[in-house]
């Protein structure tokens, strides 16, 4: 059997211990991606109040991915390493005391979390059907994060949130990365409109702006997250949507470009690297912290035009969902949102499941589809596995069941920090044990109807439909969407339902737009190159500015 011991610290610790394996000896296993893009085997188990001298044993019962058991690993020679995500016990204001990952401003990546433990990697031989034998020692500690300093173009700040600190029972921060326009420091009396860019946690500036000109050739602006795939990159190149960093740098810093400030929020939490900018029973009052604390702090530190017409939003994927949520929940504060390939904006298509009517997220039944779509012929009621990720040609890479199993290996009690578990935490209720109450059973995929109704309050299409009479007039012309018709995570299917509703609106009609591009556009598809997107938002702000507004920022 594989035994993991600890030689760092004398106190007991609680967390998740991992065994990571790879056939590549050039890179430490812990530095390879563990997540939905991972093809390397890994195994995980909880360790509660673990005393260092006592070994944590990995035997054939410890769950793994993609192999369910260590006895399933193909025979061969493997580079292996152990690591531990060390949890913290929080004293939450709701009375619960959950053990959760620590927020160390690294973006909720356990292999990068300062203070986490890891062993030196070693080679082992694996025989067919046998649990290998090895002793791994956690004697290394992940070092602190190096936070970049300010530069000519980019400034960063971080503040303690009173609302979040009260909820979590410890200091909790929110922050921002601010990209300044050309001439900002040279014109101390000038104020600027703002593009609020929503994204996953990063210290990078908006639009992947290279802080120094000599970095530009190494940076590409195809995606707004670091999860871009080679497949997506090559397709964007084929379709002509690639924008190199030096091109955006030249536009942003050059003449005749709109002078706007672009700011990206940082709001990591124990569940995910993003809070979705909403109040949540599990994550706490992040919506309040961002709107009542972070934005006022940003606007006090930087010379912004504090008018709705001068505030626009954009973001992709999780950031797309967040930008839409901020716009619809604060229709008079923001002047428009360019929502790109957003997470499911309608939970009648949470990936491909209708969480209000379907029985399971893992399989679809023919009678469910007939009842929902009213057009499929009568067939045998055979279940079919629901996919989670596909290529732009439709080839399924990962099923929903597989993705859920992967996250259950990364962590128990919705603590993986990947994708599905954060949805449980951000959208769902708190269970009696203080952890999120899952929408579905991880073993069977069966949907919990009570939890589904709780999710409904964060269903953005439902919110728009039920509140259109009161907020519709404040959103006219403000909602613009971009998504591929073959989004790799099927997110376009929910966007179609939102489009159906918005196009049906009257008195007032929403007056926005949807862009799907040419056929076979996947996740990360953006209808505009970033410099054109900034110009589009600037044109929108200029057209809605009062006649007396100072327009020197137009460039």
C-alpha positions as CSV (number, residue, x, y, z in Angstrom):
1,X,0.0,0.0,0.0
2,X,1.0,3.7,-0.3
3,X,1.6,5.5,2.9
4,X,1.8,9.2,3.4
5,X,3.3,10.7,6.5
6,X,3.9,14.3,7.6
7,X,7.1,15.9,8.9
8,X,5.9,19.6,8.9
9,X,4.4,20.9,12.1
10,X,3.5,19.2,15.4
11,X,-0.2,20.1,15.6
12,X,-3.0,18.1,14.1
13,X,-4.4,19.2,10.7
14,X,-7.6,18.7,8.8
15,X,-7.8,18.6,5.0
16,X,-7.6,16.5,1.9
17,X,-4.6,14.4,1.0
18,X,-3.9,13.5,-2.6
19,X,-1.8,11.0,-4.5
20,X,-0.8,12.4,-7.9
21,X,0.6,10.2,-10.7
22,X,2.1,10.8,-14.1
23,X,4.2,9.1,-16.7
24,X,6.1,12.3,-17.3
25,X,9.1,12.8,-15.1
26,X,9.9,16.3,-16.4
27,X,7.3,18.1,-14.3
28,X,6.3,17.5,-10.7
29,X,2.9,15.9,-10.7
30,X,1.4,18.6,-8.5
31,X,2.3,21.2,-11.1
32,X,0.2,19.5,-13.7
33,X,-3.4,20.5,-14.0
34,X,-5.9,18.7,-11.7
35,X,-9.3,19.3,-13.1
36,X,-11.6,18.7,-16.0
37,X,-8.6,19.0,-18.4
38,X,-6.6,16.5,-16.5
39,X,-5.8,13.1,-17.9
40,X,-3.3,12.1,-15.2
41,X,-4.5,9.8,-12.5
42,X,-5.0,11.1,-9.0
43,X,-6.6,9.9,-5.8
44,X,-7.9,11.8,-2.8
45,X,-9.1,11.2,0.8
46,X,-10.0,13.3,3.8
47,X,-7.8,13.5,6.8
48,X,-9.4,14.9,9.9
49,X,-7.4,16.0,12.9
50,X,-4.4,14.2,11.4
51,X,-1.4,13.7,13.6
52,X,1.8,13.8,11.6
53,X,3.4,10.5,12.6
54,X,0.3,8.5,11.8
55,X,0.3,7.5,8.1
56,X,-2.6,8.2,5.7
57,X,-3.0,5.0,3.7
58,X,-3.9,4.8,0.1
59,X,-5.4,1.4,-0.7
60,X,-7.8,0.0,-3.3
61,X,-10.8,1.6,-1.5
62,X,-9.5,5.3,-1.9
63,X,-11.4,6.9,-4.9
64,X,-9.6,8.1,-7.9
65,X,-10.0,9.7,-11.3
66,X,-10.0,8.7,-14.1
67,X,-9.3,5.3,-12.6
68,X,-11.7,4.4,-9.8
69,X,-9.1,2.4,-7.8
70,X,-5.4,2.1,-7.6
71,X,-5.8,-1.5,-8.8
72,X,-7.1,-0.2,-12.1
73,X,-3.9,1.7,-13.0
74,X,-2.2,0.2,-16.0
75,X,1.1,-1.5,-15.2
76,X,4.1,0.6,-15.7
77,X,6.5,3.1,-14.1
78,X,5.0,6.3,-12.7
79,X,6.3,9.6,-11.2
80,X,4.2,10.0,-8.0
81,X,3.8,12.8,-5.4
82,X,1.6,13.4,-2.4
83,X,0.1,16.8,-1.5
84,X,-2.3,18.1,1.1
85,X,-4.9,20.8,1.0
86,X,-4.8,22.1,4.6
87,X,-8.3,23.3,5.7
88,X,-9.3,26.0,8.1
89,X,-12.2,25.9,10.5
90,X,-14.4,29.0,10.0
91,X,-16.6,30.4,12.8
92,X,-19.5,31.6,10.6
93,X,-22.1,34.0,11.7
94,X,-24.9,31.5,10.8
95,X,-23.6,29.3,13.7
96,X,-21.8,26.7,11.5
97,X,-18.1,25.8,11.8
98,X,-17.2,24.1,8.5
99,X,-13.7,23.0,7.6
100,X,-12.9,24.6,4.3
101,X,-9.9,25.5,2.1
102,X,-8.1,28.7,3.1
103,X,-8.3,31.8,1.0
104,X,-4.7,32.7,0.4
105,X,-5.2,34.9,-2.7
106,X,-4.0,32.2,-5.1
107,X,-7.3,31.6,-6.8
108,X,-8.5,28.4,-5.0
109,X,-5.9,26.1,-6.6
110,X,-4.9,23.7,-3.9
111,X,-1.5,22.9,-5.5
112,X,-0.6,26.6,-5.3
113,X,-2.2,27.5,-1.9
114,X,0.5,28.9,0.4
115,X,1.0,26.7,3.5
116,X,-0.2,23.5,1.8
117,X,2.1,20.5,2.0
118,X,3.7,18.3,-0.6
119,X,6.3,15.5,-0.9
120,X,9.3,15.2,-3.1
121,X,8.2,13.2,-6.2
122,X,9.6,9.7,-6.8
123,X,9.3,6.9,-9.3
124,X,7.4,3.8,-8.5
125,X,6.6,0.6,-10.4
126,X,3.0,-0.5,-10.7
127,X,2.0,-4.1,-11.4
128,X,-1.4,-5.1,-12.9
129,X,-4.2,-5.3,-10.4
130,X,-2.0,-4.6,-7.4
131,X,-1.8,-1.5,-5.1
132,X,1.8,-0.3,-5.4
133,X,4.0,0.1,-2.4
134,X,5.7,3.4,-1.5
135,X,6.3,5.8,1.4
136,X,5.8,9.5,0.7
137,X,6.6,12.2,3.2
138,X,4.9,15.6,3.3
139,X,8.0,17.7,4.2
140,X,7.7,20.6,1.8
141,X,5.5,23.7,2.1
142,X,4.0,25.8,-0.7
143,X,5.6,29.3,-0.4
144,X,3.6,32.6,-0.2
145,X,2.2,34.1,-3.3
146,X,4.2,36.9,-4.9
147,X,1.8,39.7,-5.5
148,X,2.8,41.9,-8.4
149,X,3.6,45.5,-7.7
150,X,2.0,48.4,-9.5
151,X,3.2,49.5,-12.9
152,X,2.8,52.4,-15.3
153,X,-0.5,51.1,-16.5
154,X,-1.8,48.7,-13.8
155,X,-2.6,49.4,-10.2
156,X,-3.9,46.9,-7.6
157,X,-5.6,47.3,-4.2
158,X,-7.2,45.0,-1.7
159,X,-9.5,45.9,1.3
160,X,-11.0,44.1,4.2
161,X,-14.7,43.6,3.8
162,X,-16.6,44.3,7.0
163,X,-19.7,42.3,5.7
164,X,-17.7,39.3,4.7
165,X,-15.4,39.3,7.8
166,X,-18.5,39.4,10.0
167,X,-20.0,36.4,8.2
168,X,-16.9,34.3,8.1
169,X,-15.6,35.1,11.6
170,X,-12.2,36.1,10.2
171,X,-10.6,38.7,8.0
172,X,-11.9,38.4,4.4
173,X,-10.8,40.7,1.6
174,X,-12.0,41.8,-1.8
175,X,-9.8,43.6,-4.3
176,X,-9.4,44.9,-7.8
177,X,-6.9,45.2,-10.7
178,X,-7.1,48.5,-12.4
179,X,-6.0,49.2,-16.0
180,X,-5.5,52.9,-16.6
181,X,-5.8,54.7,-19.9
182,X,-3.0,56.6,-21.6
183,X,-2.6,60.1,-20.0
184,X,-4.2,59.2,-16.7
185,X,-1.3,60.4,-14.5
186,X,-0.6,63.4,-16.8
187,X,-4.2,64.7,-16.6
188,X,-5.0,64.9,-12.8
189,X,-8.2,66.8,-13.4
190,X,-9.8,64.5,-16.0
191,X,-12.3,61.8,-15.1
192,X,-13.0,58.6,-17.1
193,X,-15.8,56.1,-17.8
194,X,-15.3,52.6,-16.5
195,X,-15.5,49.1,-18.1
196,X,-16.1,46.6,-15.3
197,X,-14.6,43.4,-16.5
198,X,-15.7,40.2,-14.7
199,X,-13.4,37.2,-14.6
200,X,-11.9,34.4,-12.6
201,X,-9.3,35.3,-10.0
202,X,-6.1,36.8,-11.5
203,X,-3.5,39.5,-10.9
204,X,-3.5,40.2,-14.6
205,X,-5.1,43.3,-15.9
206,X,-8.3,43.3,-18.0
207,X,-8.2,41.9,-21.5
208,X,-4.9,40.2,-20.6
209,X,-3.1,43.6,-21.1
210,X,0.7,43.1,-20.9
211,X,2.0,45.5,-18.3
212,X,5.3,45.9,-20.1
213,X,5.7,46.2,-23.9
214,X,8.3,43.5,-24.1
215,X,5.8,40.9,-22.7
216,X,3.3,41.5,-25.5
217,X,4.6,39.0,-28.0
218,X,4.2,36.2,-25.4
219,X,0.6,37.1,-24.5
220,X,-2.4,36.3,-26.6
221,X,-5.9,37.7,-26.1
222,X,-7.9,34.7,-27.4
223,X,-9.5,33.9,-24.0
224,X,-10.4,35.7,-20.8
225,X,-9.3,32.8,-18.6
226,X,-6.3,30.6,-18.4
227,X,-8.3,27.5,-19.4
228,X,-8.1,28.1,-23.2
229,X,-7.5,24.9,-25.1
230,X,-5.4,24.3,-28.1
231,X,-8.5,23.3,-30.0
232,X,-10.1,26.7,-29.2
233,X,-6.9,28.6,-30.0
234,X,-6.5,27.0,-33.4
235,X,-10.2,27.5,-34.3
236,X,-10.0,31.2,-33.4
237,X,-6.9,31.5,-35.6
238,X,-8.8,29.8,-38.4
239,X,-11.8,32.2,-38.1
240,X,-9.6,35.3,-37.7
241,X,-10.6,36.3,-34.2
242,X,-7.1,36.2,-32.7
243,X,-5.8,39.4,-31.4
244,X,-2.2,39.5,-30.3
245,X,-1.2,41.3,-27.1
246,X,1.0,43.8,-28.9
247,X,-2.0,44.8,-31.1
248,X,-4.2,45.5,-28.1
249,X,-1.3,47.2,-26.3
250,X,-0.7,49.5,-29.3
251,X,-4.4,50.3,-29.5
252,X,-4.9,50.9,-25.7
253,X,-1.7,53.1,-25.4
254,X,-1.9,54.8,-28.8
255,X,-3.7,57.8,-30.1
256,X,-7.4,57.8,-31.2
257,X,-8.4,55.2,-28.7
258,X,-11.2,55.7,-26.0
259,X,-9.7,56.7,-22.7
260,X,-11.5,54.5,-20.3
261,X,-10.6,52.7,-17.0
262,X,-10.9,48.9,-17.0
263,X,-11.2,47.2,-13.6
264,X,-11.4,43.6,-12.7
265,X,-12.7,42.5,-9.3
266,X,-11.0,39.9,-7.1
267,X,-13.4,38.1,-4.8
268,X,-12.1,34.6,-4.0
269,X,-13.7,32.6,-1.2
270,X,-13.4,29.1,0.4
271,X,-15.7,27.6,-2.3
272,X,-14.4,29.2,-5.5
273,X,-12.1,31.8,-7.0
274,X,-15.3,33.9,-7.8
275,X,-18.4,34.7,-5.7
276,X,-20.5,35.4,-8.8
277,X,-20.9,38.8,-7.1
278,X,-24.1,37.8,-5.3
279,X,-25.2,37.2,-1.8
280,X,-25.1,33.5,-0.9
281,X,-26.1,31.4,2.1
282,X,-22.9,29.4,1.9
283,X,-20.4,32.1,0.6
284,X,-21.8,35.1,2.4
285,X,-22.8,38.6,1.4
286,X,-20.4,39.0,-1.6
287,X,-23.0,41.0,-3.5
288,X,-23.2,43.5,-0.7
289,X,-19.4,43.5,-0.3
290,X,-18.8,44.3,-3.9
291,X,-21.5,46.8,-4.4
292,X,-21.4,48.6,-1.1
293,X,-17.7,48.3,-0.3
294,X,-15.5,47.5,-3.2
295,X,-17.0,49.7,-5.9
296,X,-17.2,52.8,-3.6
297,X,-13.6,52.2,-2.6
298,X,-12.5,51.9,-6.3
299,X,-14.4,55.0,-7.3
300,X,-12.9,57.0,-4.4
301,X,-9.3,56.0,-5.3
302,X,-9.6,56.5,-9.1
303,X,-11.0,59.4,-11.1
304,X,-14.1,57.9,-12.5
305,X,-17.2,59.5,-13.9
306,X,-19.8,58.4,-11.3
307,X,-22.8,58.2,-13.6
308,X,-24.7,55.1,-14.9
309,X,-24.0,56.0,-18.5
310,X,-20.3,55.8,-17.8
311,X,-20.3,52.3,-16.3
312,X,-20.4,49.3,-18.5
313,X,-19.9,45.6,-17.8
314,X,-18.3,42.6,-19.7
315,X,-16.9,39.2,-18.9
316,X,-16.9,35.7,-20.2
317,X,-18.0,32.3,-18.8
318,X,-18.4,32.7,-15.1
319,X,-17.6,36.4,-15.7
320,X,-20.3,36.5,-18.3
321,X,-22.9,35.3,-15.8
322,X,-21.6,37.8,-13.2
323,X,-21.7,40.7,-15.6
324,X,-25.4,39.9,-16.5
325,X,-26.3,39.4,-12.8
326,X,-24.7,42.8,-11.8
327,X,-26.6,44.6,-14.7
328,X,-30.0,43.1,-14.0
329,X,-29.8,43.5,-10.2
330,X,-28.5,47.0,-10.5
331,X,-30.2,48.3,-13.7
332,X,-29.9,52.0,-12.8
333,X,-26.3,51.8,-11.7
334,X,-24.7,50.2,-14.8
335,X,-25.2,51.5,-18.3
336,X,-24.8,48.3,-20.3
337,X,-23.5,44.8,-20.3
338,X,-21.7,42.8,-23.0
339,X,-22.2,39.3,-21.8
340,X,-19.9,36.7,-23.3
341,X,-20.4,32.8,-23.4
342,X,-22.0,33.0,-19.9
343,X,-22.5,30.1,-17.5
344,X,-26.1,28.9,-17.5
345,X,-28.4,31.9,-17.4
346,X,-31.5,29.7,-17.4
347,X,-31.6,26.7,-15.1
348,X,-34.0,25.0,-17.5
349,X,-30.7,24.3,-19.2
350,X,-28.2,23.8,-16.5
351,X,-25.7,22.5,-19.0
352,X,-28.4,20.2,-20.6
353,X,-30.7,19.5,-17.6
354,X,-33.9,21.2,-16.7
355,X,-33.4,21.2,-12.9
356,X,-37.1,22.0,-12.3
357,X,-38.5,19.0,-14.2
358,X,-35.8,16.4,-15.0
359,X,-35.2,13.5,-12.7
360,X,-31.5,13.3,-13.0
361,X,-28.5,15.4,-14.2
362,X,-26.6,12.2,-15.2
363,X,-29.1,10.8,-17.7
364,X,-32.0,12.0,-19.8
365,X,-35.1,9.9,-20.3
366,X,-37.1,9.9,-23.5
367,X,-40.3,10.7,-21.8
368,X,-38.7,13.8,-20.2
369,X,-37.6,15.1,-23.6
370,X,-41.0,14.5,-25.2
371,X,-42.7,16.2,-22.3
372,X,-40.4,19.1,-22.4
373,X,-40.0,19.7,-26.2
374,X,-43.3,18.3,-27.5
375,X,-41.7,17.0,-30.7
376,X,-39.9,13.7,-30.2
377,X,-41.6,10.6,-31.4
378,X,-42.6,7.8,-29.0
379,X,-39.7,5.5,-28.3
380,X,-38.6,3.1,-25.6
381,X,-37.9,5.1,-22.5
382,X,-34.2,4.4,-22.4
383,X,-31.9,6.6,-20.4
384,X,-29.0,8.4,-22.2
385,X,-25.9,9.8,-20.5
386,X,-25.9,13.5,-20.4
387,X,-22.6,15.1,-21.7
388,X,-20.7,17.9,-20.0
389,X,-18.1,18.9,-22.5
390,X,-17.9,18.5,-26.3
391,X,-15.7,19.6,-29.2
392,X,-17.1,22.2,-31.7
393,X,-18.0,19.2,-33.9
394,X,-20.0,17.5,-31.2
395,X,-17.6,14.8,-30.0
396,X,-18.3,14.3,-26.3
397,X,-15.2,14.5,-24.1
398,X,-16.6,14.3,-20.6
399,X,-20.1,13.3,-19.4
400,X,-21.8,15.0,-16.5
401,X,-21.5,11.9,-14.4
402,X,-17.7,11.8,-15.0
403,X,-17.3,15.5,-14.1
404,X,-19.3,15.0,-10.9
405,X,-17.1,12.0,-10.1
406,X,-13.9,13.9,-10.7
407,X,-15.0,16.7,-8.3
408,X,-16.0,14.1,-5.7
409,X,-12.4,12.8,-5.8
410,X,-10.9,16.3,-5.5
411,X,-13.0,17.0,-2.4
412,X,-16.0,15.9,-0.3
413,X,-18.8,18.2,0.8
414,X,-18.7,20.4,-2.3
415,X,-15.1,21.7,-1.5
416,X,-13.4,21.0,-4.9
417,X,-13.4,24.6,-6.1
418,X,-13.7,23.5,-9.7
419,X,-17.2,24.0,-11.3
420,X,-20.0,21.8,-10.1
421,X,-19.2,22.1,-6.4
422,X,-19.1,25.9,-6.5
423,X,-22.5,25.9,-8.1
424,X,-23.8,24.0,-5.1
425,X,-22.2,26.5,-2.8
426,X,-23.1,29.7,-4.6
427,X,-26.6,28.9,-5.7
428,X,-27.8,26.4,-3.1
429,X,-28.9,26.3,0.5
430,X,-26.9,25.3,3.6
431,X,-27.4,21.8,4.8
432,X,-27.7,20.9,8.5
433,X,-24.0,20.0,8.7
434,X,-23.0,23.6,7.6
435,X,-21.9,22.5,4.1
436,X,-23.8,23.1,0.8
437,X,-26.9,21.0,0.2
438,X,-26.2,19.5,-3.3
439,X,-28.6,19.9,-6.1
440,X,-28.1,16.3,-7.1
441,X,-27.0,13.1,-5.4
442,X,-23.4,12.4,-6.5
443,X,-24.0,8.7,-6.6
444,X,-27.2,8.6,-8.6
445,X,-27.5,12.1,-10.1
446,X,-31.1,12.4,-8.8
447,X,-32.2,16.1,-8.5
448,X,-33.4,17.4,-5.2
449,X,-36.6,19.3,-5.9
450,X,-36.4,21.5,-2.8
451,X,-32.8,22.5,-3.7
452,X,-33.8,23.2,-7.3
453,X,-36.4,25.7,-6.0
454,X,-33.7,27.4,-4.0
455,X,-31.6,27.7,-7.1
456,X,-34.5,29.4,-8.9
457,X,-33.8,32.7,-7.1
458,X,-30.5,32.8,-9.0
459,X,-32.0,31.8,-12.4
460,X,-31.4,35.1,-14.3
461,X,-34.0,34.4,-17.0
462,X,-36.5,33.7,-14.3
463,X,-35.6,36.9,-12.5
464,X,-35.9,39.0,-15.7
465,X,-39.2,37.4,-16.6
466,X,-40.8,38.0,-13.2
467,X,-39.4,41.5,-12.7
468,X,-39.6,42.8,-16.3
469,X,-42.5,45.1,-15.5
470,X,-40.4,47.0,-12.9
471,X,-36.9,46.8,-14.4
472,X,-37.5,46.4,-18.1
473,X,-37.5,50.2,-18.9
474,X,-34.1,50.5,-17.1
475,X,-32.5,47.8,-19.3
476,X,-33.6,48.9,-22.7
477,X,-30.6,48.8,-25.0
478,X,-28.3,47.6,-22.3
479,X,-28.1,43.8,-22.8
480,X,-25.8,42.4,-25.5
481,X,-24.7,38.8,-25.8
482,X,-22.0,36.8,-27.6
483,X,-21.7,33.0,-27.6
484,X,-20.7,30.2,-29.9
485,X,-23.4,28.0,-31.3
486,X,-21.3,25.0,-30.3
487,X,-20.2,26.2,-26.8
488,X,-18.0,23.4,-25.5
489,X,-20.1,23.3,-22.2
490,X,-23.5,23.6,-24.0
491,X,-24.0,27.1,-22.4
492,X,-25.6,28.4,-25.6
493,X,-28.6,26.3,-24.9
494,X,-29.6,28.3,-21.9
495,X,-28.8,31.6,-23.7
496,X,-31.4,30.6,-26.4
497,X,-34.1,30.5,-23.7
498,X,-33.1,33.9,-22.5
499,X,-33.1,35.2,-26.0
500,X,-36.6,33.8,-26.5
501,X,-37.8,35.7,-23.5
502,X,-36.1,39.0,-24.3
503,X,-37.2,39.0,-27.9
504,X,-40.8,38.5,-26.7
505,X,-40.7,41.6,-24.5
506,X,-42.9,44.5,-25.3
507,X,-43.6,47.9,-23.6
508,X,-40.7,48.0,-23.4
509,X,-38.8,45.8,-25.8
510,X,-35.4,45.0,-24.5
511,X,-33.6,46.5,-27.6
512,X,-30.4,44.6,-27.2
513,X,-28.6,42.0,-29.3
514,X,-27.4,38.4,-29.6
515,X,-24.3,37.4,-31.6
516,X,-23.5,33.7,-32.3
517,X,-21.0,34.1,-35.2
518,X,-20.3,31.6,-37.9
519,X,-21.1,27.9,-37.4
520,X,-19.1,25.8,-35.0
521,X,-18.0,28.5,-32.6
522,X,-17.1,27.1,-29.2
523,X,-16.5,28.4,-25.7
524,X,-14.4,31.5,-25.6
525,X,-16.0,32.8,-28.8
526,X,-16.1,36.6,-28.7
527,X,-17.8,38.5,-31.6
528,X,-15.4,41.4,-31.2
529,X,-11.6,41.6,-30.8
530,X,-11.0,43.3,-27.5
531,X,-10.0,46.6,-28.9
532,X,-13.2,46.6,-31.0
533,X,-15.2,45.6,-27.9
534,X,-13.8,48.6,-25.9
535,X,-14.7,50.9,-28.8
536,X,-18.2,49.5,-29.0
537,X,-18.8,50.1,-25.3
538,X,-17.2,53.5,-25.6
539,X,-19.6,54.4,-28.4
540,X,-22.5,53.2,-26.3
541,X,-21.5,55.3,-23.4
542,X,-20.9,58.4,-25.6
543,X,-24.4,58.0,-27.1
544,X,-26.0,57.9,-23.7
545,X,-24.0,60.7,-22.1
546,X,-25.8,64.0,-21.4
547,X,-25.1,66.8,-23.8
548,X,-23.1,68.7,-21.1
549,X,-20.8,65.8,-20.3
550,X,-17.1,66.2,-20.7
551,X,-16.1,64.0,-23.7
552,X,-12.4,64.4,-23.8
553,X,-12.0,60.7,-22.9
554,X,-13.3,59.8,-26.4
555,X,-9.8,60.1,-27.8
